[in-house]
Amino acid sequence: MSNTEFNCLPTIIGSMPHTDPRQACSLVTRYLRDIPAWPQLPRRSFLENMYVQYSQGFPGVVVEGDRIYVDTSQDYQKPLEELYAAYLDNNSDEYPFSPDYAAGFYAFLEQPGLSPPVVKGHVTGPLSWGLTVADDTKRAILYHDILGDAVAKLLKLKAAWQEKELRKISKNTIIFVDEPYMASYGSSVAAGPFSSPGKVAEMIDEVFAGISGLKGIHCCGNTDWSVLLKTSLDILNFDTYNFAESVSLYPDEIKSFLARGGCIAWGIVPNDGESLNKESVASLKDRLEEAMAPFTRNGVRFKDLAAQSLLTPSCTLIPLGEEGAEKALELLTGLSGEMRKRYL
């Protein structure tokens, strides 16, 4: 595993409330100098919704107005063969996302003078994509006998293509696989074959196989973290603000994850306006230290834990609006500065 000592540097999950890609990028690059991330802008267009953004090239996919589905009545054999051929050849150039699907990505690549130590990207996870996008009979595509298997393969290629583009900005990359659906893991929502921890880990690892830099997972709810820790991830990102104790229920798994060089990305800055307005750098620092404490009681040195940490908002910044998003970034970078000064 690569060195994941980030010493509490800040970064973001990805989606932002802006509709102007240049404004979003300038906010990102102003606050996140060490690990900027390209902004997803779903308010700009439905094509930037996290389930639509990476869908180009999926066999039979249809995007109509504000709806995405897979039309299994059309002949999808040829596009499926092309997808498998590109997958086997690691040919990600056949599966980019175009500017109308990711205006923030292209604006980010054009930022003048951008050469940060690390750059971050993101792709929707196979469980979340495959259980959200349905076929023409409204059945989640992950349950389709033939096309279900193609989900992780397409997302692997999307992650690989994106990473290659981001390497033009920095040779050090982090790609997060965003799996909000993992919050429903173990419920009837993720029933059938996807209730098996091995199957979920295998799908995520298939996407990870397209990433040569650091691989992260973001899940913004409570979940069975041991499932995600079975994958080859380097960075685990969770909503620390609302679910701090959820990860501390897995002390042994986290301890061995840290021992192999893993990093925890603490989603400590809230993304709802009411909570954000109540917080300051000092109050968030108290809250973060409290969230970290259970691990130090389990034999992890606080200094080591802080070294193997990133700081992020709890999830998307969209609910905060443009002004709130800037306030969140201000608190995030302020907290990062405090933690670094105090412990590192």
N, C-alpha and C positions, 0 to 999 in steps of 0.2 A: 504493500500500500504506500502511496505517496505521502509525503509529509503533510499532515493536516493541522499543524499548529498555527491557528489563525489569531490567537491572542485576543479574542473578543472583537474582531473587526466586524463592521456592519455590512449587510446586504439585504436585498428584498426578495419576496417570493416571485413577483413578476407583474401581475395585473395592476393597472393604475386607472384612476377615474378620468383621465384626460381624453379629449378627442383629437387634439393636435399632437402628432407624434414628436414634433420638435420641442414643444414645451415639456412633454413628459421626459424626453431624453436629457434636456438641459437640467431638469430637477434631479434626475438620477446622477448625472455626472458631477453636479455641484456637491451633492451630499455623500455620494458613495465613490470616493476617489480610488480606493484600493480594490473594491470588488463591485464594479457597476454591473447591472443586469439589464438586458433589453426589456422595454415595457410592452406588455400585452394590453391592447386597448379595446375591449369588447363594447364600450359605449360608442366607439367610433363606427363600428360595423358588426353585424352578426357574424361575419366571416372571421372575426377575431375572438369569438367565443371559444373557450378552451377545448370544446369538443369538435368545433368546426375547423379551427385553425390548422390542425394536423391531419385533416381528412382527405386532402387532395391526393388522388391516386389510389384510394381504396376501391376495390372492385365493386361496381354497382352503386357507389355513393351518390346521393342526390341532395343538393342544398336548394331549397325553395323558400323564398321569403325568410321567415324566422323558423324554419324547420330543417332538420337534417335527418335523413334516414337512408337505409340501404335497400335498393330495389332488387330483390332476389329473383324477380320474374324476368329480368333482362339477362342476356347471355354474359356472364361475368368470367367465363373460362379464360379468355385471352388476357384480360387485365390481371387475372389471378396468376397466370403463368409468368407474366412479365414481372409481377411483384416478387414471386419466388425466385426467379432468375436473378433479379437485382439483389435480393437478400443473400443468395448463395455466393454471388460475386462481390459482396460488400460494395455494390455500386450505388452509393447514396445520391449521386448527381442526378439520377433519374427521378428522385423524390424530394425536391426542394419545397418550400412554401413560397408562394408568390407575393409581391408587394401588397396586393389587395387583401390578402389574408394576414399580413403581419407588417403593417406600416411602421410600427415601432421598431421592429427588427432592422428594417432597411434604413430608417432614420438613424438608428444607433450606430450602424456600420459606417455611416457617413459623418459621424461626429468628428470635428477637426481636432487634431492633436491628442487623440485618445490612445494611450498606451499604458493601461493600468497593470499592476503586478499579476492580477487574476481577473478573469471575466466570467460572468455567470449566464447560463441559459436555462431553458426549461422545456419540458415536453409533458403532455398529459399521460398518465400511467395507463397501462393496458387494461387493468381491472375497471378503472373509472370510465375509460373511453368505451370499452366493450360492453359495459352494463348500462351506459347512458344512451348510446347510439343504437337504435332499434332497426329491425327490418320492416318491410311493408306490411307485415302482420302484427306489428308492434311488439315483437319478441326481441329482447336484447341480443345484439349480434354475436356476443360472446357464446351464446347457446346454439348458434348455427353450426351444423355438423362440419361444414367445409370452411366457411368464411371466418368462423370464430378463431381459427388457428392463425389467420392472416393478420389479426389486430396487432400483436406484439411485433410481428415482422415489419409492418409498415412503420410503427413508432420507433423501432430500432433505426431504420433508415433515416427517419426525420431527425432523430437525435444526432446521428452521425454527420448528416449534411450540415446541420446547424453548428455543430462543434467545429467543423472544418472552416466554416465562414468566420466564426468567432476567433479562431486562431490567428486571423489576420490582425486582430487587435491585441491579443496577448497569447503567448504560447501556453500559459497555464489556464485551464478551463475547469469550471464546475458546471455540470448539467444536473438539474433537479428533475426527478420524475414525480409529478404531482398526482397523488392518489387520495383525493378527498373521499372516495368510496370506501376506503379502508375503515372509515369511521362506522360503517354499517357492517363490517366484517363480523361473521358469526350470527348475523340475523338472517331472516328469510330472504332478505334482499340479495345476499351473496350466497345463495344456497347451491345445491348440486355440487359439481366438481370443484367449484371455486370456494367451497368451504374448507377444502383441504389446504393446510398451510404450505405443504410442499408444492402444490400446483400454483398457488399465488406467487411464492418465491421464485419459482421457475419462470413464470411469465415476466416478472419484473427483471430477473437476471437476463432474460432474452433481450430486453430493451437495453439494459446496462452493457451488453456485449457490443453495442454500437458506440460506446463512449470510451475514449482512451484516457481522458483526464479523470478528475474526481467525480464520483457518482453520488448524488444525494437523493433522499426521498423526503417529500413534504406531505404530511397528513395533518389536517387542521382540527381533527376531532380526537376523541378517545378511541383507542383500538388495541388489538393484541400486538404489542410492540415486538414480541418475540418472533412473530411471523416475518416482520420486515428486517429484523436483525439476523435472520437466516440467509438473507441475500448478500451479495458482494458489495453492499453499499459502503461508502466512506463517510457520509455525512447524514445524520438523522435530524430532521427538522420537525418540530412539533409546536403546537399552540401552548406555550408555557404560561401565558397570562391566564387562560381559562382551565387548563388541564395539567397544571404543574405536577400534581401527584401521580398522574397516570403512568408516566415513564418510570417513576421511582418504585413502582410495583415490580420492576424487573431488574433488581440490583445486580444479580449475577451476570445476566446477559449484557447489561450496560458495562459492567466492569470488564468483561472479556472483550467487548467491542472497543472500549477505550484502550485496553492493553494491546490490541492489535493496531493501534494508531488511529482509531475512528474519532470523529468530531461530532459534537452535539451543536446544532444550530437552535438556539433558544428563541422561540417566537414570543418575545416578552413585551413588545409594544402593542397595545390593544388596537383593534381596527373598527371599534364602534365609537362614535363621537362622544357619547356620555362618559364612557370610561376614560377615553383619551383626555378629556378636559379636566378630569380629576387628578391626573398623574403629572409628576415632575421627574426630572432625572434622578433625584434623591429617592423618591418613592419607588420608582422602577428598579433602582439598584437594590433597595431592601428586598423587593419582591423576587428579584433574580437570585440574590444570595440565599434567600429562603428556599427557592426551588433547587438550588445546587446542594444545599446542606445534606439531604439524605444520602447523597453519593459519597460525601466525605466521611459520613458515619460508617460507610461500607468499605472504608479503607482506601479511597481515592484521595490523593492530596488535593486540596483546594486549588493550589497554584497550577498543578498539572491539569485539573479540570478546566480552569479558566483559559489555560494555554490551548487546550483542544476544544475551543468553543468559538462559534460565530454568533452574532446577534441579528435577529430579524424581527419584522412585525409578526403578529400572530398569524396573519393570512393576507389575503388581497387587501389593497388600500382603497378599492373602489367605494366601499360604503362611506368613506370619510369625505368624499368630494375633493376638489383640487386643493383648497386651503387646508383641510384636515390632513391630507396626504403629506403636505409640506411640514405641517406641525409634527406628524408622526416621524418623518425623517430627521427632523431637528432633534427630537427626543432620542431617537435611535443613535444618532452620531454622538450626541452629548453623553449618553449612557456608555457607549463604547469608549469614549475618551476617559471617562471616570474610572471604568474598570481597568483600563490599561495603565492609567496613572497609579491606581491603588495596588494592583496585584502583579503587574507585568513590567 
